[in-house]
Amino acid sequence: MSTVFEAGLGCYAQAGMSPELYRAAAGLTQSDINRFAESPALYRYVEQEQTDAMRVGTALHALILEQRREFVVRPATYGPENKPWHGAAKECKEWNAAHAGQTILSQAEADALGRAAIHARLHERVAYLLDGAHIELSVFGASDTGVPWGKGRLDAVKHAGDRLLITDIKTAADARLRPFSQTILARGYHRQAAWYRRLMSQFVDQSVRIEFWFVAVEIEPIARVNVWKLEEAAMDLGDEEIDKLLEKLDQCRQTGRWPDFHDKDIGLMGTIDLPKWCYGDETQLEGLTKGGAA
């Protein structure tokens, strides 16, 4: 484990930190911000659990970034008679119990993941973004007094002249411009980018331009990769949203009240309508992201 960046009391970035040590460290994460954006009550009372999609995403990250396999392959058969795998069978239950807590994939799923990782690493722009980059960088932010305010685990960070390139790998159902742009908005990826920019701004001069790059990887039906640089305006919007959310989070902590929904989602006195695009408004996502070369 090595300190890559350092800027005053409590502000540092380390490579090689274990996921367990990172999770145990104090600090708000972009995932916390996005959960609070969904619902204060969910953020406060429901512990976030890893979904199957999240586990597959983690496995893909390990394959692309470190060529490391973080999953086990479920046998296709069991027993001396090589019967087809059946979750209710005793031998199958015992195998599952022995691999509890691990990401379990079928051979077909593992093969698809492997193909996607190879395809991504061979992609010219991905290769550029990862070449010479700090991988799986754990970054921590703190005030002048050393009080931690946030943290993040960045897939890849690279110096490129007067630019600092932050790369984030995402599994995507559809990596084309419009669908992935909608995914960015729906999942709050622009807030994630803004949060990471805040963290890395501690370590670089103001003349250094911080860029955020998405590597969007489709696994099925075939491996396809698309690379997008997020517009600075999208990160600026994320910054504005983060400031408002942090203010509301502070209010919730002070009052002890954690509403089920934010004001915009409360239907007691309001009305609800179809999405604007149903009426021909195609401008709401226009310009959120554009492609670009490294």
WOQUIKA-V639172 format. One record per backbone hydrogen bond with DSSP energy under -0.5 kcal/mol. NH is the residue of the N-H (numbers start at 1). CO is the residue of the C=O. Records with the same first field share a line. If there is no record, write none. Layout:
BEGIN
NH: CO / CO
END
This chain:
BEGIN
2: 15
4: 2 / 13
5: 13
7: 8 / 11
11: 8
12: 10 / 140
13: 5
14: 138
15: 2
16: 136
22: 18
23: 19
24: 20
25: 21 / 22
28: 149
33: 29
34: 30
35: 31
36: 32
37: 33
38: 34
39: 35
41: 259
43: 39
44: 40
45: 41
46: 42
47: 45
55: 51
56: 52
57: 53
58: 54
59: 55
60: 56
61: 57
62: 58
63: 59
64: 60
65: 61
66: 62
67: 63
68: 62
70: 68
72: 103
74: 72 / 105
78: 83
82: 79
83: 78
85: 76
89: 86
93: 89
94: 90
95: 91
96: 92
97: 93
98: 94
99: 95 / 96
100: 97
102: 99
104: 102
105: 72 / 103
110: 106
111: 107
112: 108
113: 109
114: 110
115: 111
116: 112
117: 113
118: 114
119: 115
120: 116
121: 117
122: 118
123: 119 / 120
127: 123
128: 124
129: 125
130: 126
131: 127
133: 130
134: 157
135: 133
136: 155
137: 154
138: 14 / 136
139: 137 / 152
140: 12
141: 150
143: 147
146: 143
149: 141
150: 141
151: 28
152: 139
154: 137 / 152
156: 167
157: 134
158: 165
160: 163
163: 160
164: 209
165: 158
166: 164 / 211
167: 156 / 165
168: 213
170: 215
172: 217
180: 176
181: 177
182: 178
183: 179
184: 180
185: 181
186: 182
187: 183
188: 184 / 185
189: 184
190: 184
191: 188
192: 188
193: 189
194: 190
195: 191
196: 192
197: 193
198: 194
199: 195
200: 196
201: 197
202: 198 / 199
203: 200
204: 200
208: 205
209: 162
210: 208
211: 164 / 209
213: 166
214: 228
215: 168
216: 214 / 226
217: 170 / 215
218: 216 / 224
224: 218
226: 216
228: 214
229: 290
230: 212 / 228
231: 288
234: 231
235: 231
236: 232
237: 233
238: 234
239: 235
240: 236
241: 237
242: 238
243: 239
244: 240
245: 241
246: 242
247: 243
248: 244
249: 245
250: 246
251: 247
252: 248
253: 249
254: 250
255: 251
256: 252
258: 256
259: 257
265: 262
266: 262 / 263
278: 275
279: 276
280: 277
281: 276
282: 280
288: 285
290: 229
292: 227
END
